[in-house]
Amino acid sequence: MSLFLRTNYNYYLLNIHKMTLKILSFLFVSGLLIAACGNKEDDTAYFPDAPANPDKLKLVELVNEFRSKGETCGSKSLGAAMPISWNDTLALVAKKHSEDMFANNKLNHTGTDGSKVNDRIEAAGYIWSNYAENLLKGGATEEEAIKAWQESTAHCENLMDPTITEIGIGTAGPYWTMVLASH
């Protein structure tokens, strides 16, 4: 075989090899994307279940410890806030919303009945002057859930809101709902 043909043949083999690698890379990435968009049963591999009955004392302690120091949420520097307390009514509202999200495999502040957090709080008989809601999908422990909310600007601001005096948290499957409010 002449040097010219051998060079062209080697060039041809090299291009086939490069193209094969690109195709295999594409197929691998496509497989990962398909796996990530899997059905509800596959979600558990990516989002561990929250505790069925999270420790309310630990949650209040973690939130109060965070509020006591003052924090920077995104680019906002916020001063320390007074401690909050647990409210069973807000916890029930949070639990029901987490159950709704779990039943529909959808993280959303709007319930499947169209309700917003203020609608759900009012329906439970809580008379509010201020409220907020933090949601999370994933987080196997109380510490993981609170840390995730601390690291999100909007959720951090809710945690640090000085007008908030009470919280309730409820879980279902991998879903966490924290309702923050004050009378």
C-alpha positions as semicolon CSV with decimal commas, in nm:
position;residue;x (nm);y (nm);z (nm)
1;M;0,000;0,000;0,000
2;S;0,139;0,340;-0,089
3;L;0,216;0,600;0,174
4;F;-0,066;0,822;0,042
5;L;-0,325;0,545;0,071
6;R;-0,201;0,437;0,413
7;T;-0,222;0,798;0,542
8;N;-0,576;0,840;0,403
9;Y;-0,677;0,500;0,546
10;N;-0,542;0,594;0,892
11;Y;-0,717;0,932;0,870
12;Y;-1,042;0,753;0,778
13;L;-1,007;0,510;1,075
14;L;-0,933;0,798;1,311
15;N;-1,246;0,985;1,199
16;I;-1,460;0,672;1,241
17;H;-1,318;0,631;1,592
18;K;-1,397;0,995;1,681
19;M;-1,749;0,964;1,541
20;T;-1,808;0,642;1,735
21;L;-1,697;0,812;2,057
22;K;-1,934;1,104;1,991
23;I;-2,225;0,869;1,926
24;L;-2,151;0,663;2,237
25;S;-2,120;0,981;2,446
26;F;-2,452;1,106;2,310
27;L;-2,622;0,774;2,388
28;F;-2,478;0,770;2,741
29;V;-2,595;1,126;2,817
30;S;-2,936;1,051;2,661
31;G;-2,966;0,746;2,884
32;L;-2,891;0,954;3,192
33;L;-3,152;1,213;3,095
34;I;-3,414;0,947;3,035
35;A;-3,335;0,786;3,370
36;A;-3,358;1,124;3,546
37;C;-3,702;1,186;3,395
38;G;-3,831;0,847;3,505
39;N;-4,159;0,763;3,667
40;K;-4,263;0,801;4,030
41;E;-4,106;0,472;4,139
42;D;-3,767;0,586;4,007
43;D;-3,791;0,915;4,205
44;T;-3,692;0,743;4,528
45;A;-3,343;0,685;4,392
46;Y;-3,299;1,063;4,360
47;F;-3,521;1,192;4,641
48;P;-3,511;1,002;4,970
49;D;-3,822;0,999;5,185
50;A;-3,847;1,248;5,467
51;P;-3,917;1,115;5,816
52;A;-4,289;1,035;5,848
53;N;-4,300;1,221;6,180
54;P;-4,018;1,476;6,184
55;D;-3,887;1,580;6,524
56;K;-4,060;1,911;6,593
57;L;-3,829;2,000;6,882
58;K;-3,522;1,949;6,664
59;L;-3,680;2,154;6,381
60;V;-3,764;2,445;6,610
61;E;-3,415;2,429;6,762
62;L;-3,249;2,434;6,417
63;V;-3,462;2,725;6,296
64;N;-3,410;2,925;6,616
65;E;-3,036;2,866;6,608
66;F;-3,031;2,998;6,250
67;R;-3,248;3,301;6,335
68;S;-3,041;3,389;6,643
69;K;-2,724;3,481;6,453
70;G;-2,842;3,703;6,174
71;E;-2,777;3,579;5,823
72;T;-2,707;3,681;5,468
73;C;-2,978;3,554;5,235
74;G;-2,856;3,601;4,880
75;S;-2,726;3,957;4,882
76;K;-2,944;4,069;5,176
77;S;-2,788;4,093;5,518
78;L;-3,056;4,026;5,780
79;G;-3,027;4,084;6,152
80;A;-3,105;3,826;6,416
81;A;-3,472;3,742;6,465
82;M;-3,663;3,639;6,776
83;P;-3,722;3,268;6,835
84;I;-4,025;3,099;6,684
85;S;-4,246;2,830;6,837
86;W;-4,421;2,520;6,702
87;N;-4,788;2,539;6,605
88;D;-4,984;2,215;6,562
89;T;-5,244;2,379;6,334
90;L;-4,973;2,500;6,096
91;A;-4,813;2,152;6,112
92;L;-5,144;1,991;6,009
93;V;-5,179;2,237;5,719
94;A;-4,820;2,156;5,615
95;K;-4,876;1,777;5,644
96;K;-5,188;1,789;5,426
97;H;-5,009;1,992;5,160
98;S;-4,712;1,751;5,158
99;E;-4,958;1,461;5,119
100;D;-5,123;1,640;4,825
101;M;-4,786;1,697;4,656
102;F;-4,683;1,335;4,719
103;A;-5,011;1,198;4,578
104;N;-4,954;1,402;4,261
105;N;-4,571;1,380;4,249
106;K;-4,552;1,757;4,206
107;L;-4,372;2,022;4,409
108;N;-4,599;2,325;4,399
109;H;-4,722;2,602;4,629
110;T;-5,068;2,568;4,473
111;G;-5,267;2,268;4,590
112;T;-5,443;2,044;4,340
113;D;-5,768;2,208;4,453
114;G;-5,625;2,549;4,353
115;S;-5,563;2,656;4,713
116;K;-5,275;2,880;4,814
117;V;-5,106;2,867;5,154
118;N;-5,323;3,149;5,295
119;D;-5,638;2,960;5,187
120;R;-5,517;2,645;5,362
121;I;-5,421;2,834;5,680
122;E;-5,758;3,012;5,695
123;A;-5,951;2,688;5,630
124;A;-5,775;2,540;5,935
125;G;-5,899;2,831;6,149
126;Y;-5,566;3,011;6,189
127;I;-5,609;3,389;6,185
128;W;-5,287;3,525;6,038
129;S;-5,126;3,867;6,004
130;N;-4,831;3,730;5,804
131;Y;-4,744;3,396;5,648
132;A;-4,498;3,220;5,420
133;E;-4,438;2,869;5,294
134;N;-4,117;2,676;5,227
135;L;-4,129;2,357;5,019
136;L;-3,868;2,091;4,955
137;K;-3,845;1,763;4,771
138;G;-3,571;1,547;4,920
139;G;-3,388;1,568;5,246
140;A;-3,386;1,255;5,458
141;T;-3,334;1,434;5,790
142;E;-3,445;1,746;5,969
143;E;-3,093;1,888;5,936
144;E;-3,087;1,833;5,558
145;A;-3,425;2,002;5,511
146;I;-3,340;2,308;5,719
147;K;-2,996;2,337;5,552
148;A;-3,156;2,326;5,205
149;W;-3,394;2,607;5,302
150;Q;-3,110;2,808;5,456
151;E;-2,913;2,788;5,131
152;S;-3,202;2,913;4,914
153;T;-3,239;3,293;4,909
154;A;-3,621;3,310;4,925
155;H;-3,650;3,030;5,181
156;C;-3,373;3,185;5,390
157;E;-3,559;3,517;5,391
158;N;-3,875;3,337;5,510
159;L;-3,678;3,172;5,791
160;M;-3,531;3,507;5,896
161;D;-3,853;3,711;5,870
162;P;-3,877;3,892;6,208
163;T;-4,258;3,908;6,185
164;I;-4,288;3,528;6,184
165;T;-4,359;3,379;6,529
166;E;-4,470;3,021;6,459
167;I;-4,397;2,731;6,228
168;G;-4,543;2,393;6,148
169;I;-4,378;2,132;5,928
170;G;-4,530;1,825;5,766
171;T;-4,392;1,557;5,536
172;A;-4,511;1,287;5,297
173;G;-4,275;1,071;5,092
174;P;-3,988;1,298;4,987
175;Y;-4,194;1,617;5,027
176;W;-4,148;1,871;5,306
177;T;-4,377;2,168;5,373
178;M;-4,298;2,438;5,628
179;V;-4,573;2,689;5,702
180;L;-4,449;3,001;5,877
181;A;-4,699;3,248;6,021
182;S;-4,795;3,492;6,291
183;H;-5,130;3,600;6,438
